[in-house]
Amino acid sequence: MNTSTLLTLWYKKNMRDLPWRQVKNPYVIWVSEIIMQQTRIAQGLPYFNRFIDKFPTVEHLANASIDDVLLVWQGLGYYSRARNMHQTAQTIVADYKGMFPKTAKQLQKLKGIGEYTAAAISSFCFNEKVPAIDGNVYRIISRIYDVREPVDKAKGKTLIYDLVSQLLPVQNCGDFNQALMDFGAMVCTPRQASCNICPLASQCQAKLKGTVEERPIKSKITKVRQRYFMYLLVTDGKNILIQKRDNNDIWKGLYELPLFELEKSMEVDAFLNLPEVKAGLPPKPMVLLDDFEPASHKLSHQTIHAKFLLFGSASLPKINGYKSILISNFDDYAFPKLIERYLNGRIKKIMKTKIWGSIKSL
């Protein structure tokens, strides 16, 4: 029995029960594919359900505000995906009368829809015969054929694409593409692949040659940028200062606390004595009430090392670009997970203490 047939039969018996598998709606498939990029199913499923509940159609998403979209997305990370989805929904409604294009080539013209996502939508919903190649597929095909070309180079990518194209059945291309995804998540996993239960074990060249753990081959080593953030939680006991991040950087469109970015990690006293910090702090009297344990937040190509300083003030100072909101209303704003975690875990506890009496004397 050939590889394509074996995979399809395995899929029919073992396919995961996922909500987007029950429909051929390109909007639902699109949402699922974007949310599940670089996200585990267990983590992404609640976000998918909330997103569809809030924006059940492409028209609902197009008509929503970007703040509402980011609030539903909050905590999932990779916020550019949400911004691109919002823009693409508006394009589909305005230029395509709410109808998704049916071919991968047409879908790729839309913002945020790359080669893989386009192929997934067109093959799942419209049975277009096109490979949907993600990390799972690179790994599976590299092992089956013991591919020695780096899959992050053009030659390796082309080879994988050609091999998958040869395996694609004439009918039910979407099922085959989904079979590869489930197979990579459940059997041919990155580490400790379940070769003992693999229906392709007898055909797998990497299994026969003992190179399973060495496939796929990658040539790139991603350099991780280290960044050092000092956040100021400035409050009068009821309100805090926030601003929206509008620069072309991480977390664009999300809200944050007053921020100083440093070149290296610093102790609190040294930080407060920096000339740029003294010049940037408001003239109104403030007292440092607490400094929290440093936190690290890993992103795809950078790590954020953050410290939070809590300042009390009898009345909130005016800082250019920042606005005052009630602490009790911070759930109405989309913050990066790093900040949300601190607001949830620390500020609410501090608000219950009696430290605010010392602010009145400022």
C-alpha atoms as a printed R data frame, in Angstrom:
    type eleno elety resid chain resno       x      y      z
1   ATOM     1    CA   MET     A     1   0.000  0.000  0.000
2   ATOM     2    CA   ASN     A     2   1.432  3.405 -0.945
3   ATOM     3    CA   THR     A     3   2.295  6.207  1.484
4   ATOM     4    CA   SER     A     4  -0.664  8.396  0.518
5   ATOM     5    CA   THR     A     5  -3.210  5.638  1.115
6   ATOM     6    CA   LEU     A     6  -1.637  4.564  4.406
7   ATOM     7    CA   LEU     A     7  -1.701  8.131  5.739
8   ATOM     8    CA   THR     A     8  -5.305  8.705  4.676
9   ATOM     9    CA   LEU     A     9  -6.465  5.441  6.297
10  ATOM    10    CA   TRP     A    10  -4.582  6.307  9.476
11  ATOM    11    CA   TYR     A    11  -6.236  9.740  9.519
12  ATOM    12    CA   LYS     A    12  -9.758  8.338  9.195
13  ATOM    13    CA   LYS     A    13  -9.174  6.187 12.272
14  ATOM    14    CA   ASN     A    14  -7.191  8.652 14.380
15  ATOM    15    CA   MET     A    15  -8.154 12.203 13.342
16  ATOM    16    CA   ARG     A    16  -8.413 14.682 16.217
17  ATOM    17    CA   ASP     A    17 -11.889 15.910 17.094
18  ATOM    18    CA   LEU     A    18 -11.491 19.639 16.486
19  ATOM    19    CA   PRO     A    19 -14.339 22.138 15.989
20  ATOM    20    CA   TRP     A    20 -13.108 23.445 12.635
21  ATOM    21    CA   ARG     A    21 -13.008 19.891 11.268
22  ATOM    22    CA   GLN     A    22 -16.811 19.817 11.238
23  ATOM    23    CA   VAL     A    23 -17.207 22.572  8.641
24  ATOM    24    CA   LYS     A    24 -15.965 23.653  5.231
25  ATOM    25    CA   ASN     A    25 -16.333 27.337  6.097
26  ATOM    26    CA   PRO     A    26 -13.222 29.186  4.884
27  ATOM    27    CA   TYR     A    27 -13.630 31.877  7.565
28  ATOM    28    CA   VAL     A    28 -13.598 29.285 10.360
29  ATOM    29    CA   ILE     A    29 -10.663 27.427  8.784
30  ATOM    30    CA   TRP     A    30  -8.772 30.703  8.369
31  ATOM    31    CA   VAL     A    31  -9.311 31.677 12.014
32  ATOM    32    CA   SER     A    32  -8.200 28.242 13.219
33  ATOM    33    CA   GLU     A    33  -5.073 28.228 11.071
34  ATOM    34    CA   ILE     A    34  -3.966 31.715 12.122
35  ATOM    35    CA   ILE     A    35  -4.587 31.073 15.821
36  ATOM    36    CA   MET     A    36  -2.850 27.691 15.772
37  ATOM    37    CA   GLN     A    37   0.311 29.008 14.117
38  ATOM    38    CA   GLN     A    38   3.124 28.582 16.665
39  ATOM    39    CA   THR     A    39   0.488 27.619 19.256
40  ATOM    40    CA   ARG     A    40  -0.302 24.234 20.788
41  ATOM    41    CA   ILE     A    41  -3.837 22.943 20.232
42  ATOM    42    CA   ALA     A    42  -4.558 22.813 23.963
43  ATOM    43    CA   GLN     A    43  -3.509 26.436 24.367
44  ATOM    44    CA   GLY     A    44  -5.126 27.739 21.198
45  ATOM    45    CA   LEU     A    45  -8.517 26.001 21.402
46  ATOM    46    CA   PRO     A    46 -10.020 28.314 24.071
47  ATOM    47    CA   TYR     A    47  -8.863 31.324 22.028
48  ATOM    48    CA   PHE     A    48 -10.442 29.890 18.892
49  ATOM    49    CA   ASN     A    49 -13.752 29.347 20.674
50  ATOM    50    CA   ARG     A    50 -13.743 32.856 22.170
51  ATOM    51    CA   PHE     A    51 -12.807 34.412 18.835
52  ATOM    52    CA   ILE     A    52 -15.604 32.657 16.932
53  ATOM    53    CA   ASP     A    53 -18.110 33.458 19.688
54  ATOM    54    CA   LYS     A    54 -17.162 37.137 19.533
55  ATOM    55    CA   PHE     A    55 -16.748 37.359 15.743
56  ATOM    56    CA   PRO     A    56 -18.841 34.526 14.201
57  ATOM    57    CA   THR     A    57 -18.485 35.762 10.609
58  ATOM    58    CA   VAL     A    58 -15.972 37.692  8.556
59  ATOM    59    CA   GLU     A    59 -18.421 40.613  8.580
60  ATOM    60    CA   HIS     A    60 -18.442 40.682 12.391
61  ATOM    61    CA   LEU     A    61 -14.654 40.763 12.426
62  ATOM    62    CA   ALA     A    62 -14.445 43.457  9.757
63  ATOM    63    CA   ASN     A    63 -16.886 45.709 11.626
64  ATOM    64    CA   ALA     A    64 -15.176 45.319 15.018
65  ATOM    65    CA   SER     A    65 -12.666 47.812 16.401
66  ATOM    66    CA   ILE     A    66  -9.028 46.765 16.500
67  ATOM    67    CA   ASP     A    67  -9.061 47.275 20.285
68  ATOM    68    CA   ASP     A    68 -11.856 44.687 20.600
69  ATOM    69    CA   VAL     A    69  -9.941 42.257 18.404
70  ATOM    70    CA   LEU     A    70  -6.720 42.644 20.395
71  ATOM    71    CA   LEU     A    71  -8.612 42.245 23.671
72  ATOM    72    CA   VAL     A    72  -9.983 38.856 22.561
73  ATOM    73    CA   TRP     A    73  -6.490 37.927 21.313
74  ATOM    74    CA   GLN     A    74  -4.782 39.051 24.541
75  ATOM    75    CA   GLY     A    75  -2.351 36.471 25.902
76  ATOM    76    CA   LEU     A    76  -1.991 34.519 22.657
77  ATOM    77    CA   GLY     A    77   1.040 36.485 21.455
78  ATOM    78    CA   TYR     A    78   2.178 37.340 17.926
79  ATOM    79    CA   TYR     A    79  -0.246 40.257 17.856
80  ATOM    80    CA   SER     A    80   0.557 41.145 14.251
81  ATOM    81    CA   ARG     A    81  -1.527 38.096 13.326
82  ATOM    82    CA   ALA     A    82  -4.606 39.682 14.905
83  ATOM    83    CA   ARG     A    83  -3.973 43.026 13.233
84  ATOM    84    CA   ASN     A    84  -3.529 41.338  9.854
85  ATOM    85    CA   MET     A    85  -6.713 39.318 10.337
86  ATOM    86    CA   HIS     A    86  -8.702 42.463 11.083
87  ATOM    87    CA   GLN     A    87  -7.356 44.198  7.974
88  ATOM    88    CA   THR     A    88  -7.912 41.145  5.768
89  ATOM    89    CA   ALA     A    89 -11.487 40.737  7.009
90  ATOM    90    CA   GLN     A    90 -12.171 44.326  5.971
91  ATOM    91    CA   THR     A    91 -10.619 43.644  2.549
92  ATOM    92    CA   ILE     A    92 -12.726 40.501  2.018
93  ATOM    93    CA   VAL     A    93 -15.915 42.352  2.927
94  ATOM    94    CA   ALA     A    94 -15.096 45.457  0.887
95  ATOM    95    CA   ASP     A    95 -13.435 43.918 -2.187
96  ATOM    96    CA   TYR     A    96 -14.749 40.344 -2.323
97  ATOM    97    CA   LYS     A    97 -18.339 40.867 -1.060
98  ATOM    98    CA   GLY     A    98 -17.581 38.733  1.993
99  ATOM    99    CA   MET     A    99 -16.525 35.695 -0.066
100 ATOM   100    CA   PHE     A   100 -13.089 34.115  0.331
101 ATOM   101    CA   PRO     A   101 -11.071 33.471 -2.854
102 ATOM   102    CA   LYS     A   102 -11.020 29.765 -3.739
103 ATOM   103    CA   THR     A   103  -7.419 29.282 -4.857
104 ATOM   104    CA   ALA     A   104  -4.216 29.407 -2.866
105 ATOM   105    CA   LYS     A   105  -2.705 31.849 -5.333
106 ATOM   106    CA   GLN     A   106  -5.567 34.322 -4.839
107 ATOM   107    CA   LEU     A   107  -5.626 33.846 -1.072
108 ATOM   108    CA   GLN     A   108  -1.934 34.716 -0.799
109 ATOM   109    CA   LYS     A   109  -2.704 38.199 -2.060
110 ATOM   110    CA   LEU     A   110  -4.455 38.910  1.251
111 ATOM   111    CA   LYS     A   111  -2.454 40.347  4.145
112 ATOM   112    CA   GLY     A   112  -1.232 37.779  6.646
113 ATOM   113    CA   ILE     A   113  -2.122 34.740  4.525
114 ATOM   114    CA   GLY     A   114   1.044 32.945  3.538
115 ATOM   115    CA   GLU     A   115   1.677 29.925  1.347
116 ATOM   116    CA   TYR     A   116   0.787 27.348  3.998
117 ATOM   117    CA   THR     A   117  -2.410 29.024  5.254
118 ATOM   118    CA   ALA     A   118  -3.592 29.680  1.701
119 ATOM   119    CA   ALA     A   119  -3.072 26.026  0.772
120 ATOM   120    CA   ALA     A   120  -4.858 24.867  3.916
121 ATOM   121    CA   ILE     A   121  -7.939 26.991  3.198
122 ATOM   122    CA   SER     A   122  -8.113 26.149 -0.516
123 ATOM   123    CA   SER     A   123  -7.559 22.401 -0.038
124 ATOM   124    CA   PHE     A   124  -9.766 21.964  3.053
125 ATOM   125    CA   CYS     A   125 -12.675 24.031  1.758
126 ATOM   126    CA   PHE     A   126 -12.421 23.860 -2.026
127 ATOM   127    CA   ASN     A   127 -10.412 20.637 -2.573
128 ATOM   128    CA   GLU     A   128  -7.678 22.420 -4.507
129 ATOM   129    CA   LYS     A   129  -4.812 20.021 -5.202
130 ATOM   130    CA   VAL     A   130  -2.038 21.969 -3.502
131 ATOM   131    CA   PRO     A   131   0.359 20.922 -0.692
132 ATOM   132    CA   ALA     A   132  -0.128 22.600  2.692
133 ATOM   133    CA   ILE     A   133   3.379 22.450  4.103
134 ATOM   134    CA   ASP     A   134   4.118 23.382  7.716
135 ATOM   135    CA   GLY     A   135   6.736 22.249 10.220
136 ATOM   136    CA   ASN     A   136   5.026 18.891 10.671
137 ATOM   137    CA   VAL     A   137   5.185 18.187  6.946
138 ATOM   138    CA   TYR     A   138   8.853 19.182  6.644
139 ATOM   139    CA   ARG     A   139   9.639 16.767  9.460
140 ATOM   140    CA   ILE     A   140   7.539 13.830  8.178
141 ATOM   141    CA   ILE     A   141   8.708 14.019  4.571
142 ATOM   142    CA   SER     A   142  12.339 14.579  5.607
143 ATOM   143    CA   ARG     A   143  12.152 11.352  7.600
144 ATOM   144    CA   ILE     A   144  10.227  9.239  5.084
145 ATOM   145    CA   TYR     A   145  12.706 10.079  2.318
146 ATOM   146    CA   ASP     A   146  15.723 10.771  4.577
147 ATOM   147    CA   VAL     A   147  16.099 14.242  3.052
148 ATOM   148    CA   ARG     A   148  19.590 15.609  3.625
149 ATOM   149    CA   GLU     A   149  18.971 19.090  2.257
150 ATOM   150    CA   PRO     A   150  18.334 21.817  4.880
151 ATOM   151    CA   VAL     A   151  14.589 22.532  4.849
152 ATOM   152    CA   ASP     A   152  15.165 26.222  5.565
153 ATOM   153    CA   LYS     A   153  17.014 26.622  2.249
154 ATOM   154    CA   ALA     A   154  15.385 27.035 -1.171
155 ATOM   155    CA   LYS     A   155  16.649 23.689 -2.491
156 ATOM   156    CA   GLY     A   156  15.314 21.780  0.499
157 ATOM   157    CA   LYS     A   157  11.946 23.562  0.430
158 ATOM   158    CA   THR     A   158  11.526 22.844 -3.280
159 ATOM   159    CA   LEU     A   159  12.395 19.177 -2.768
160 ATOM   160    CA   ILE     A   160   9.840 18.777  0.029
161 ATOM   161    CA   TYR     A   161   7.182 20.579 -2.020
162 ATOM   162    CA   ASP     A   162   7.782 18.267 -4.986
163 ATOM   163    CA   LEU     A   163   7.657 15.136 -2.824
164 ATOM   164    CA   VAL     A   164   4.386 16.156 -1.174
165 ATOM   165    CA   SER     A   165   2.905 17.102 -4.569
166 ATOM   166    CA   GLN     A   166   3.628 13.581 -5.799
167 ATOM   167    CA   LEU     A   167   1.818 12.116 -2.781
168 ATOM   168    CA   LEU     A   168  -1.305 14.273 -3.097
169 ATOM   169    CA   PRO     A   169  -4.353 12.203 -4.122
170 ATOM   170    CA   VAL     A   170  -6.657 13.375 -6.902
171 ATOM   171    CA   GLN     A   171  -9.616 13.499 -4.508
172 ATOM   172    CA   ASN     A   172  -9.817 14.596 -0.870
173 ATOM   173    CA   CYS     A   173  -6.618 16.640 -0.954
174 ATOM   174    CA   GLY     A   174  -7.760 18.475  2.176
175 ATOM   175    CA   ASP     A   175  -8.018 15.222  4.128
176 ATOM   176    CA   PHE     A   176  -4.518 14.248  3.044
177 ATOM   177    CA   ASN     A   177  -3.076 17.595  4.095
178 ATOM   178    CA   GLN     A   178  -4.807 17.333  7.461
179 ATOM   179    CA   ALA     A   179  -3.601 13.744  7.806
180 ATOM   180    CA   LEU     A   180  -0.018 14.980  7.556
181 ATOM   181    CA   MET     A   181  -0.640 17.601 10.245
182 ATOM   182    CA   ASP     A   182  -2.211 15.139 12.694
183 ATOM   183    CA   PHE     A   183   0.409 12.521 11.941
184 ATOM   184    CA   GLY     A   184   3.170 14.997 12.749
185 ATOM   185    CA   ALA     A   185   1.479 16.006 15.993
186 ATOM   186    CA   MET     A   186   0.599 12.498 17.177
187 ATOM   187    CA   VAL     A   187   3.106 10.000 15.736
188 ATOM   188    CA   CYS     A   188   6.040 11.564 13.885
189 ATOM   189    CA   THR     A   189   6.769 14.062 16.640
190 ATOM   190    CA   PRO     A   190   9.904 16.258 16.876
191 ATOM   191    CA   ARG     A   191  11.460 14.169 19.647
192 ATOM   192    CA   GLN     A   192  10.930 10.529 20.548
193 ATOM   193    CA   ALA     A   193   8.843  9.760 17.492
194 ATOM   194    CA   SER     A   194   6.482  6.807 17.953
195 ATOM   195    CA   CYS     A   195   8.127  4.634 15.316
196 ATOM   196    CA   ASN     A   196   6.806  1.491 17.033
197 ATOM   197    CA   ILE     A   197   3.221  2.360 16.055
198 ATOM   198    CA   CYS     A   198   3.966  4.175 12.797
199 ATOM   199    CA   PRO     A   199   2.156  2.694  9.778
200 ATOM   200    CA   LEU     A   200   4.951  4.046  7.567
201 ATOM   201    CA   ALA     A   201   7.836  2.534  9.551
202 ATOM   202    CA   SER     A   202   8.671 -0.068  6.902
203 ATOM   203    CA   GLN     A   203   8.882  2.682  4.228
204 ATOM   204    CA   CYS     A   204  10.662  5.316  6.319
205 ATOM   205    CA   GLN     A   205  14.228  5.768  5.094
206 ATOM   206    CA   ALA     A   206  15.292  7.668  8.225
207 ATOM   207    CA   LYS     A   207  13.979  4.805 10.395
208 ATOM   208    CA   LEU     A   208  15.899  2.260  8.357
209 ATOM   209    CA   LYS     A   209  19.085  4.375  8.473
210 ATOM   210    CA   GLY     A   210  18.788  5.453 12.118
211 ATOM   211    CA   THR     A   211  18.551  9.171 11.314
212 ATOM   212    CA   VAL     A   212  15.028  9.913 12.602
213 ATOM   213    CA   GLU     A   213  16.187 12.300 15.328
214 ATOM   214    CA   GLU     A   214  18.465 14.110 12.862
215 ATOM   215    CA   ARG     A   215  15.674 14.986 10.430
216 ATOM   216    CA   PRO     A   216  14.757 17.570  9.328
217 ATOM   217    CA   ILE     A   217  18.073 19.349  8.854
218 ATOM   218    CA   LYS     A   218  18.139 23.115  9.393
219 ATOM   219    CA   SER     A   219  20.993 25.466  8.657
220 ATOM   220    CA   LYS     A   220  19.894 28.619 10.423
221 ATOM   221    CA   ILE     A   221  20.654 29.503 14.012
222 ATOM   222    CA   THR     A   222  18.325 32.265 15.133
223 ATOM   223    CA   LYS     A   223  20.036 34.982 17.133
224 ATOM   224    CA   VAL     A   224  17.917 36.008 20.119
225 ATOM   225    CA   ARG     A   225  17.946 39.709 20.985
226 ATOM   226    CA   GLN     A   226  18.089 40.582 24.703
227 ATOM   227    CA   ARG     A   227  16.052 43.634 25.791
228 ATOM   228    CA   TYR     A   228  15.741 45.252 29.229
229 ATOM   229    CA   PHE     A   229  12.495 47.011 30.196
230 ATOM   230    CA   MET     A   230  11.783 49.009 33.340
231 ATOM   231    CA   TYR     A   231   8.061 49.564 33.815
232 ATOM   232    CA   LEU     A   232   6.624 52.155 36.194
233 ATOM   233    CA   LEU     A   233   3.270 51.419 37.787
234 ATOM   234    CA   VAL     A   234   2.232 54.934 38.746
235 ATOM   235    CA   THR     A   235  -0.974 55.072 40.805
236 ATOM   236    CA   ASP     A   236  -2.933 57.213 43.218
237 ATOM   237    CA   GLY     A   237  -4.557 54.139 44.714
238 ATOM   238    CA   LYS     A   238  -7.461 54.034 42.303
239 ATOM   239    CA   ASN     A   239  -6.012 54.832 38.895
240 ATOM   240    CA   ILE     A   240  -2.941 53.917 36.862
241 ATOM   241    CA   LEU     A   241  -1.234 55.448 33.846
242 ATOM   242    CA   ILE     A   242  -1.154 53.579 30.523
243 ATOM   243    CA   GLN     A   243  -0.464 54.276 26.864
244 ATOM   244    CA   LYS     A   244  -0.966 52.448 23.566
245 ATOM   245    CA   ARG     A   245   2.099 51.111 21.768
246 ATOM   246    CA   ASP     A   246   1.927 52.563 18.255
247 ATOM   247    CA   ASN     A   247   5.517 52.169 17.089
248 ATOM   248    CA   ASN     A   248   6.599 49.446 14.660
249 ATOM   249    CA   ASP     A   249   7.800 47.116 17.376
250 ATOM   250    CA   ILE     A   250   6.517 44.182 19.391
251 ATOM   251    CA   TRP     A   251   3.009 44.463 20.872
252 ATOM   252    CA   LYS     A   252   1.909 47.202 18.470
253 ATOM   253    CA   GLY     A   253  -1.626 48.340 19.298
254 ATOM   254    CA   LEU     A   254  -1.534 46.967 22.853
255 ATOM   255    CA   TYR     A   255  -1.463 49.049 26.017
256 ATOM   256    CA   GLU     A   256   1.440 49.317 28.421
257 ATOM   257    CA   LEU     A   257   2.673 51.125 31.520
258 ATOM   258    CA   PRO     A   258   5.220 53.963 31.450
259 ATOM   259    CA   LEU     A   259   8.394 52.375 30.127
260 ATOM   260    CA   PHE     A   260  12.125 52.977 30.025
261 ATOM   261    CA   GLU     A   261  14.142 50.628 27.812
262 ATOM   262    CA   LEU     A   262  17.715 50.116 29.008
263 ATOM   263    CA   GLU     A   263  20.848 48.746 27.390
264 ATOM   264    CA   LYS     A   264  21.451 46.342 30.270
265 ATOM   265    CA   SER     A   265  19.941 45.173 33.536
266 ATOM   266    CA   MET     A   266  20.221 47.715 36.370
267 ATOM   267    CA   GLU     A   267  19.555 47.905 40.088
268 ATOM   268    CA   VAL     A   268  16.682 50.186 41.072
269 ATOM   269    CA   ASP     A   269  18.826 52.886 42.709
270 ATOM   270    CA   ALA     A   270  21.149 53.115 39.712
271 ATOM   271    CA   PHE     A   271  18.146 53.315 37.386
272 ATOM   272    CA   LEU     A   272  16.489 56.139 39.333
273 ATOM   273    CA   ASN     A   273  19.719 58.141 39.219
274 ATOM   274    CA   LEU     A   274  20.055 58.024 35.445
275 ATOM   275    CA   PRO     A   275  19.804 61.578 33.995
276 ATOM   276    CA   GLU     A   276  17.255 60.512 31.364
277 ATOM   277    CA   VAL     A   277  15.101 58.912 34.054
278 ATOM   278    CA   LYS     A   278  15.208 61.989 36.293
279 ATOM   279    CA   ALA     A   279  14.301 64.132 33.313
280 ATOM   280    CA   GLY     A   280  11.516 61.779 32.242
281 ATOM   281    CA   LEU     A   281   9.820 61.413 35.613
282 ATOM   282    CA   PRO     A   282   7.043 63.920 36.341
283 ATOM   283    CA   PRO     A   283   7.716 66.789 38.742
284 ATOM   284    CA   LYS     A   284   4.853 65.795 41.071
285 ATOM   285    CA   PRO     A   285   5.993 64.067 44.292
286 ATOM   286    CA   MET     A   286   6.031 60.288 44.011
287 ATOM   287    CA   VAL     A   287   7.222 57.607 46.388
288 ATOM   288    CA   LEU     A   288   8.609 54.209 45.429
289 ATOM   289    CA   LEU     A   289   6.370 51.750 47.253
290 ATOM   290    CA   ASP     A   290   7.609 48.459 45.882
291 ATOM   291    CA   ASP     A   291   9.817 46.860 43.260
292 ATOM   292    CA   PHE     A   292   8.822 43.444 41.998
293 ATOM   293    CA   GLU     A   293  10.946 40.466 41.138
294 ATOM   294    CA   PRO     A   294  12.371 40.646 37.606
295 ATOM   295    CA   ALA     A   295  10.498 38.676 34.951
296 ATOM   296    CA   SER     A   296  11.642 37.245 31.642
297 ATOM   297    CA   HIS     A   297   9.333 36.915 28.662
298 ATOM   298    CA   LYS     A   298  10.519 34.929 25.636
299 ATOM   299    CA   LEU     A   299   9.362 35.857 22.148
300 ATOM   300    CA   SER     A   300  10.359 34.201 18.882
301 ATOM   301    CA   HIS     A   301  13.526 36.260 18.290
302 ATOM   302    CA   GLN     A   302  13.983 38.203 21.496
303 ATOM   303    CA   THR     A   303  13.781 37.893 25.253
304 ATOM   304    CA   ILE     A   304  12.341 40.691 27.372
305 ATOM   305    CA   HIS     A   305  13.884 41.129 30.828
306 ATOM   306    CA   ALA     A   306  11.424 43.306 32.756
307 ATOM   307    CA   LYS     A   307  11.302 44.951 36.155
308 ATOM   308    CA   PHE     A   308   8.267 46.707 37.605
309 ATOM   309    CA   LEU     A   309   8.475 49.653 39.994
310 ATOM   310    CA   LEU     A   310   5.352 50.742 41.863
311 ATOM   311    CA   PHE     A   311   5.103 54.483 42.504
312 ATOM   312    CA   GLY     A   312   2.423 56.119 44.647
313 ATOM   313    CA   SER     A   313   1.290 59.686 44.108
314 ATOM   314    CA   ALA     A   314  -1.428 61.760 45.795
315 ATOM   315    CA   SER     A   315  -2.676 62.665 42.318
316 ATOM   316    CA   LEU     A   316  -1.589 61.180 39.040
317 ATOM   317    CA   PRO     A   317   0.980 63.250 37.166
318 ATOM   318    CA   LYS     A   318   0.476 64.135 33.544
319 ATOM   319    CA   ILE     A   319   2.949 62.379 31.280
320 ATOM   320    CA   ASN     A   320   2.917 63.032 27.552
321 ATOM   321    CA   GLY     A   321   1.105 60.272 25.661
322 ATOM   322    CA   TYR     A   322  -0.257 58.531 28.750
323 ATOM   323    CA   LYS     A   323  -3.800 58.456 30.078
324 ATOM   324    CA   SER     A   324  -5.335 57.603 33.436
325 ATOM   325    CA   ILE     A   325  -7.658 54.615 33.844
326 ATOM   326    CA   LEU     A   326  -9.273 52.988 36.857
327 ATOM   327    CA   ILE     A   327  -7.344 49.970 38.069
328 ATOM   328    CA   SER     A   328 -10.660 48.139 38.275
329 ATOM   329    CA   ASN     A   329 -11.133 48.699 34.528
330 ATOM   330    CA   PHE     A   330  -7.786 47.410 33.294
331 ATOM   331    CA   ASP     A   331  -9.476 44.239 31.984
332 ATOM   332    CA   ASP     A   332 -11.075 46.421 29.302
333 ATOM   333    CA   TYR     A   333  -7.674 47.034 27.698
334 ATOM   334    CA   ALA     A   334  -5.449 44.604 25.844
335 ATOM   335    CA   PHE     A   335  -2.024 44.392 27.502
336 ATOM   336    CA   PRO     A   336   0.938 42.145 26.647
337 ATOM   337    CA   LYS     A   337   0.803 38.996 28.738
338 ATOM   338    CA   LEU     A   338   3.873 40.140 30.653
339 ATOM   339    CA   ILE     A   339   2.059 43.239 31.964
340 ATOM   340    CA   GLU     A   340  -1.315 41.548 32.372
341 ATOM   341    CA   ARG     A   341   0.269 38.943 34.630
342 ATOM   342    CA   TYR     A   342   1.663 41.630 36.922
343 ATOM   343    CA   LEU     A   343  -1.537 43.630 37.038
344 ATOM   344    CA   ASN     A   344  -3.491 40.502 37.909
345 ATOM   345    CA   GLY     A   345  -1.008 39.031 40.333
346 ATOM   346    CA   ARG     A   346   0.432 42.023 42.165
347 ATOM   347    CA   ILE     A   347  -1.609 45.201 41.896
348 ATOM   348    CA   LYS     A   348  -4.875 43.635 43.050
349 ATOM   349    CA   LYS     A   349  -3.105 42.306 46.135
350 ATOM   350    CA   ILE     A   350  -1.406 45.613 46.870
351 ATOM   351    CA   MET     A   351  -4.701 47.466 46.548
352 ATOM   352    CA   LYS     A   352  -6.019 45.466 49.477
353 ATOM   353    CA   THR     A   353  -3.224 46.632 51.803
354 ATOM   354    CA   LYS     A   354  -3.021 49.855 53.827
355 ATOM   355    CA   ILE     A   355   0.030 51.320 52.097
356 ATOM   356    CA   TRP     A   356  -2.036 54.023 50.421
357 ATOM   357    CA   GLY     A   357  -2.229 56.046 53.611
358 ATOM   358    CA   SER     A   358   1.362 57.117 53.047
359 ATOM   359    CA   ILE     A   359   0.447 58.655 49.686
360 ATOM   360    CA   LYS     A   360  -1.816 61.325 51.165
361 ATOM   361    CA   SER     A   361   1.099 63.050 52.842
362 ATOM   362    CA   LEU     A   362   2.906 63.620 49.541
